[in-house]
Amino acid sequence: MKDTASGRGLGRKSVTFAYQRTLIKVALGINLQGTTKGFVMSGFFSRLSATILVLTVAGVTACSAGDRANNTLPSPAVDAPVATTKAEQTAVVAGGCFWGIQAVFQHVRGVISATSGYAGGSAKTAEYELVSTGETGHAESVKIIYDPSKITYGQLLRVFFSVAHDPTQLNRQGPDEGTQYRSSIFYGTDDQKRIAETYIAQLEKAKVFQRPIVTQVVPLKAFYPAEAYHQDYAAHHPNSLYIVYNDAPKVAHLREQFPDLYTSK
């Protein structure tokens, strides 16, 4: 999230995606444990911001949804086999604010845990305030621990591309803008790289999206868990306007499109 609290962006012709998220999180009372330090808003500006949000966020969300495939995506033609015994494997993906990605995968059958965090940068910059500048190399990411005897890596990617985010948006996702919101798959093994690259090529060939897929497939160097207040954010703040408009619909789409994979846990 870019901190536009100083109001420098108010003279622009339009409300930027990053500014919308700032308004959502601060003007409407979303508590980020002081991460937007020194942000003081007048009562009038708070009410004005809330009005702007009601009118603009819905439009941004609708435009974002329109870029996605109209139908459920096909299963990966190349995938890992279902394991014969219970185990734990890891997948790391990024696609916009990690609140929504985490919420989706917490409702996928076979997923043991989903943790919000940062990947792509160094340990010394793996802090929300720094990552939010868009200059650290980090992407807001989610580490998924799953049981390969219940769900495959390819099936996780199918959910990722179908309902978790829009893979055609470059360096932004819905109301959030910046390289920290890029679409990425951080692979941990050669098999994960092969499955991810082959699936993207399959989707591109089938032209299931209106625009080209911009998802990066890059090696995972390290994953750094995000601050405690970011974990399970959607579950803890279901009535937050940001969650209602941007993340709750993703979980609803998961339930509708993948009833066999959905779990209410």
ChimeraX attribute file (.defattr): number of C-alpha atoms within 10 A of each C-alpha:
attribute: neighborCount
match mode: 1-to-1
recipient: residues
	/A:1	25
	/A:2	20
	/A:3	19
	/A:4	18
	/A:5	18
	/A:6	11
	/A:7	10
	/A:8	9
	/A:9	13
	/A:10	13
	/A:11	8
	/A:12	8
	/A:13	7
	/A:14	9
	/A:15	14
	/A:16	16
	/A:17	20
	/A:18	20
	/A:19	22
	/A:20	25
	/A:21	22
	/A:22	22
	/A:23	23
	/A:24	23
	/A:25	18
	/A:26	18
	/A:27	22
	/A:28	17
	/A:29	12
	/A:30	15
	/A:31	12
	/A:32	14
	/A:33	11
	/A:34	8
	/A:35	11
	/A:36	18
	/A:37	11
	/A:38	9
	/A:39	13
	/A:40	13
	/A:41	15
	/A:42	9
	/A:43	10
	/A:44	9
	/A:45	13
	/A:46	17
	/A:47	14
	/A:48	13
	/A:49	19
	/A:50	18
	/A:51	11
	/A:52	15
	/A:53	21
	/A:54	13
	/A:55	10
	/A:56	16
	/A:57	21
	/A:58	15
	/A:59	14
	/A:60	18
	/A:61	16
	/A:62	14
	/A:63	12
	/A:64	18
	/A:65	16
	/A:66	13
	/A:67	15
	/A:68	21
	/A:69	18
	/A:70	12
	/A:71	10
	/A:72	17
	/A:73	17
	/A:74	14
	/A:75	15
	/A:76	19
	/A:77	10
	/A:78	15
	/A:79	19
	/A:80	16
	/A:81	12
	/A:82	13
	/A:83	13
	/A:84	9
	/A:85	10
	/A:86	10
	/A:87	12
	/A:88	14
	/A:89	14
	/A:90	18
	/A:91	20
	/A:92	24
	/A:93	28
	/A:94	30
	/A:95	30
	/A:96	30
	/A:97	26
	/A:98	28
	/A:99	24
	/A:100	26
	/A:101	29
	/A:102	29
	/A:103	25
	/A:104	27
	/A:105	28
	/A:106	23
	/A:107	20
	/A:108	26
	/A:109	18
	/A:110	21
	/A:111	22
	/A:112	16
	/A:113	17
	/A:114	24
	/A:115	25
	/A:116	28
	/A:117	27
	/A:118	30
	/A:119	27
	/A:120	22
	/A:121	18
	/A:122	15
	/A:123	13
	/A:124	8
	/A:125	16
	/A:126	24
	/A:127	17
	/A:128	18
	/A:129	15
	/A:130	15
	/A:131	23
	/A:132	21
	/A:133	16
	/A:134	18
	/A:135	13
	/A:136	19
	/A:137	16
	/A:138	29
	/A:139	29
	/A:140	30
	/A:141	33
	/A:142	31
	/A:143	25
	/A:144	23
	/A:145	19
	/A:146	25
	/A:147	22
	/A:148	21
	/A:149	15
	/A:150	16
	/A:151	19
	/A:152	19
	/A:153	22
	/A:154	20
	/A:155	16
	/A:156	20
	/A:157	21
	/A:158	20
	/A:159	22
	/A:160	21
	/A:161	24
	/A:162	23
	/A:163	25
	/A:164	25
	/A:165	26
	/A:166	26
	/A:167	26
	/A:168	21
	/A:169	23
	/A:170	18
	/A:171	20
	/A:172	22
	/A:173	25
	/A:174	26
	/A:175	26
	/A:176	22
	/A:177	25
	/A:178	21
	/A:179	21
	/A:180	29
	/A:181	27
	/A:182	27
	/A:183	29
	/A:184	23
	/A:185	24
	/A:186	26
	/A:187	21
	/A:188	17
	/A:189	12
	/A:190	10
	/A:191	14
	/A:192	20
	/A:193	17
	/A:194	15
	/A:195	20
	/A:196	26
	/A:197	16
	/A:198	16
	/A:199	22
	/A:200	22
	/A:201	13
	/A:202	17
	/A:203	19
	/A:204	15
	/A:205	9
	/A:206	11
	/A:207	13
	/A:208	18
	/A:209	19
	/A:210	13
	/A:211	14
	/A:212	15
	/A:213	20
	/A:214	16
	/A:215	23
	/A:216	17
	/A:217	18
	/A:218	14
	/A:219	16
	/A:220	16
	/A:221	12
	/A:222	14
	/A:223	22
	/A:224	22
	/A:225	18
	/A:226	19
	/A:227	14
	/A:228	11
	/A:229	11
	/A:230	19
	/A:231	19
	/A:232	18
	/A:233	18
	/A:234	22
	/A:235	14
	/A:236	11
	/A:237	14
	/A:238	13
	/A:239	12
	/A:240	19
	/A:241	20
	/A:242	24
	/A:243	20
	/A:244	14
	/A:245	19
	/A:246	25
	/A:247	25
	/A:248	21
	/A:249	17
	/A:250	21
	/A:251	23
	/A:252	14
	/A:253	18
	/A:254	24
	/A:255	19
	/A:256	12
	/A:257	17
	/A:258	16
	/A:259	12
	/A:260	11
	/A:261	18
	/A:262	21
	/A:263	16
	/A:264	9
	/A:265	7
